[in-house]
């Protein structure tokens, strides 16, 4: 059961996606991007000179000690194979539009998504997030969207409202690191949005970008 269903006016303004950057995403979690972090953090040599190490590039948090059940969690690597349910379309000068109808959060754990096998400069996936309103439900007036490249991984902070990952490729495998204890409402909570909120985005490779009808 969802925590809530938001019934919105059909005239709700669409959300325009921007390029993913660590600064723009900071209030929602962390971005793992060597292009950015090699410039902004202090690396150190590693592996006898054959590697460069940048420490603590994204948070990993386990707050299950605060969960009502008190059932302990485990740190799990899960695999998500994401595909697009899209057809080619362009709208209002944008490469695509995604209709967002659900948000979820993980109250007690960060959740990190690491895309696998995607070229670094390819537009890869779409992120949709929102801040918390008083009382804990998402504040839909704060909906933000970001377009990520293949060389960018992302970590959602604990309790961060976000849409399920939206692939802009035919198939993307994500390695996903999260703490879980097996109690459904403590591992993941959802809200529904009706009608769905349009999210508009552009891509440098628009021929590969899909949009929901």
C-alpha positions as CSV (number, residue, x, y, z in Angstrom):
1,X,0.0,0.0,0.0
2,X,1.3,3.5,-0.8
3,X,1.7,6.0,1.9
4,X,-0.4,8.5,-0.1
5,X,-1.8,9.3,-3.5
6,X,-1.4,12.8,-4.7
7,X,-4.3,14.1,-6.9
8,X,-2.8,17.0,-8.9
9,X,-4.4,19.5,-11.2
10,X,-4.0,18.5,-14.9
11,X,-2.4,22.0,-15.5
12,X,0.6,21.2,-13.3
13,X,3.8,22.6,-14.8
14,X,6.2,20.1,-16.2
15,X,9.7,19.6,-14.7
16,X,12.7,20.3,-16.9
17,X,15.7,18.1,-16.3
18,X,19.2,19.5,-16.0
19,X,22.6,17.9,-16.3
20,X,23.6,15.9,-13.3
21,X,26.4,17.6,-11.2
22,X,27.5,16.9,-7.6
23,X,26.6,20.5,-6.6
24,X,23.1,20.4,-8.1
25,X,22.4,17.0,-6.5
26,X,24.0,17.6,-3.1
27,X,20.8,17.9,-1.1
28,X,19.6,14.6,-2.4
29,X,22.7,12.5,-2.0
30,X,26.1,12.1,-3.8
31,X,27.4,11.7,-7.3
32,X,30.4,9.5,-8.0
33,X,32.2,11.0,-11.0
34,X,36.0,10.8,-11.5
35,X,35.9,13.7,-14.0
36,X,34.6,16.0,-11.2
37,X,36.3,14.4,-8.2
38,X,39.7,14.3,-9.7
39,X,39.4,18.1,-10.0
40,X,37.8,18.9,-6.6
41,X,39.3,16.3,-4.2
42,X,42.8,15.4,-3.3
43,X,43.8,12.0,-4.8
44,X,46.6,9.8,-3.5
45,X,48.7,7.2,-5.3
46,X,47.8,3.6,-4.8
47,X,48.6,0.1,-5.9
48,X,52.4,0.8,-6.2
49,X,51.8,3.6,-8.7
50,X,49.4,2.0,-11.0
51,X,46.2,3.7,-9.6
52,X,44.9,6.9,-8.1
53,X,42.7,6.7,-5.0
54,X,40.0,9.3,-4.1
55,X,38.5,8.4,-0.7
56,X,35.0,8.8,0.5
57,X,33.4,10.1,-2.7
58,X,29.8,9.3,-1.7
59,X,28.0,8.6,1.6
60,X,27.0,5.1,2.7
61,X,24.6,5.2,5.6
62,X,22.8,2.5,7.6
63,X,20.2,3.9,10.1
64,X,18.2,0.7,10.7
65,X,18.9,1.0,14.4
66,X,16.1,3.6,14.3
67,X,13.6,1.3,12.5
68,X,10.5,0.3,14.6
69,X,11.0,-3.5,14.1
70,X,14.6,-3.3,15.4
71,X,15.4,-6.1,12.9
72,X,19.0,-5.7,11.8
73,X,19.8,-5.1,8.2
74,X,22.5,-6.5,5.8
75,X,24.4,-4.6,3.2
76,X,23.4,-6.0,-0.2
77,X,24.6,-5.6,-3.7
78,X,21.5,-6.0,-6.0
79,X,21.4,-6.0,-9.8
80,X,18.8,-4.1,-11.6
81,X,18.4,-4.5,-15.4
82,X,16.6,-1.4,-16.5
83,X,15.0,-1.1,-19.9
84,X,12.9,1.7,-21.5
85,X,9.2,1.4,-22.1
86,X,9.4,4.2,-24.7
87,X,8.8,5.1,-28.3
88,X,10.5,7.9,-30.2
89,X,8.9,11.2,-29.8
90,X,9.9,14.9,-29.5
91,X,7.8,17.5,-27.8
92,X,8.1,21.3,-27.5
93,X,11.7,21.3,-28.6
94,X,12.8,18.7,-26.1
95,X,14.2,15.3,-26.9
96,X,11.7,13.5,-24.7
97,X,9.2,13.5,-22.0
98,X,8.8,11.0,-19.1
99,X,5.6,10.9,-17.1
100,X,6.4,10.4,-13.4
101,X,3.6,8.6,-11.5
102,X,5.4,7.2,-8.4
103,X,8.1,8.2,-5.9
104,X,9.8,6.0,-3.4
105,X,12.2,6.3,-0.5
106,X,14.3,4.1,1.7
107,X,13.9,5.5,5.2
108,X,16.9,4.0,6.8
109,X,19.5,3.5,4.1
110,X,21.4,5.1,1.3
111,X,21.0,3.6,-2.1
112,X,23.8,3.7,-4.7
113,X,23.3,3.1,-8.4
114,X,26.4,2.2,-10.4
115,X,25.7,1.9,-14.2
116,X,27.6,-0.9,-15.9
117,X,29.0,-1.1,-19.5
118,X,27.8,2.3,-20.7
119,X,30.2,4.6,-22.6
120,X,31.4,7.5,-20.4
121,X,30.0,10.3,-22.5
122,X,26.6,8.7,-23.5
123,X,23.5,10.0,-22.0
124,X,22.4,7.1,-19.9
125,X,19.6,7.6,-17.4
126,X,17.1,10.1,-15.8
127,X,16.8,10.9,-12.1
128,X,13.8,12.4,-10.5
129,X,13.9,13.5,-6.8
130,X,11.9,15.6,-4.4
131,X,12.5,17.1,-0.9
132,X,10.5,16.1,2.1
133,X,7.5,18.2,3.2
134,X,6.6,18.6,6.9
135,X,5.3,15.2,8.0
136,X,7.5,13.2,5.8
137,X,5.7,13.0,2.5
138,X,7.3,14.5,-0.7
139,X,6.9,18.1,-1.4
140,X,6.0,17.9,-5.1
141,X,6.7,21.6,-5.6
142,X,10.4,20.7,-5.1
143,X,10.5,18.0,-7.8
144,X,13.9,18.1,-9.6
145,X,15.2,16.0,-12.5
146,X,18.7,15.3,-13.8
147,X,20.2,13.6,-16.8
148,X,23.2,11.4,-16.0
149,X,26.0,10.2,-18.3
150,X,27.5,6.7,-18.3
151,X,30.4,7.8,-16.2
152,X,28.2,9.0,-13.3
153,X,27.0,6.9,-10.5
154,X,24.6,8.3,-7.9
155,X,23.8,7.7,-4.2
156,X,20.4,8.7,-2.8
157,X,20.5,9.8,0.8
158,X,18.4,8.0,3.4
159,X,14.7,9.0,3.1
160,X,15.2,10.8,-0.2
161,X,12.1,10.6,-2.4
162,X,13.0,9.5,-5.9
163,X,11.4,7.9,-8.9
164,X,12.4,4.4,-10.0
165,X,15.5,4.7,-12.3
166,X,14.6,5.7,-15.8
167,X,16.8,4.2,-18.4
168,X,17.5,6.2,-21.6
169,X,19.2,3.3,-23.2
170,X,17.7,0.0,-24.5
171,X,19.2,-1.8,-21.5
172,X,21.3,-0.6,-18.6
173,X,22.5,-2.9,-15.8
174,X,22.9,-1.1,-12.4
175,X,24.8,-2.6,-9.5
176,X,22.9,-1.3,-6.5
177,X,24.2,-1.1,-2.9
178,X,21.7,-0.8,-0.2
179,X,21.0,-1.9,3.4
180,X,17.8,-4.0,3.8
181,X,16.2,-5.9,6.7
182,X,13.4,-7.6,4.9
183,X,10.5,-5.6,6.4
184,X,8.7,-4.1,3.4
185,X,7.7,-0.8,4.8
186,X,11.1,-0.2,6.4
187,X,13.0,-1.1,3.3
188,X,11.0,0.9,0.8
189,X,8.0,3.3,0.9
190,X,6.0,4.7,-2.0
191,X,3.6,7.4,-3.0
192,X,1.5,7.7,-6.2
193,X,1.0,10.8,-8.3
194,X,-2.2,11.3,-10.4
195,X,-2.1,12.5,-13.1
196,X,1.6,11.8,-13.8
197,X,4.0,14.8,-13.8
198,X,5.7,15.4,-17.2
199,X,9.5,15.5,-17.0
200,X,11.1,17.1,-20.0
201,X,14.7,16.4,-21.0
202,X,17.3,17.0,-23.7
203,X,20.1,14.8,-24.9
204,X,23.3,15.3,-26.9
205,X,22.4,12.0,-28.7
206,X,18.7,12.5,-29.2
207,X,18.4,9.6,-31.6
208,X,18.9,7.3,-28.7
209,X,16.6,9.1,-26.3
210,X,13.0,7.7,-25.9
211,X,9.9,9.3,-24.5
212,X,6.8,7.9,-22.9
213,X,3.6,8.2,-24.9
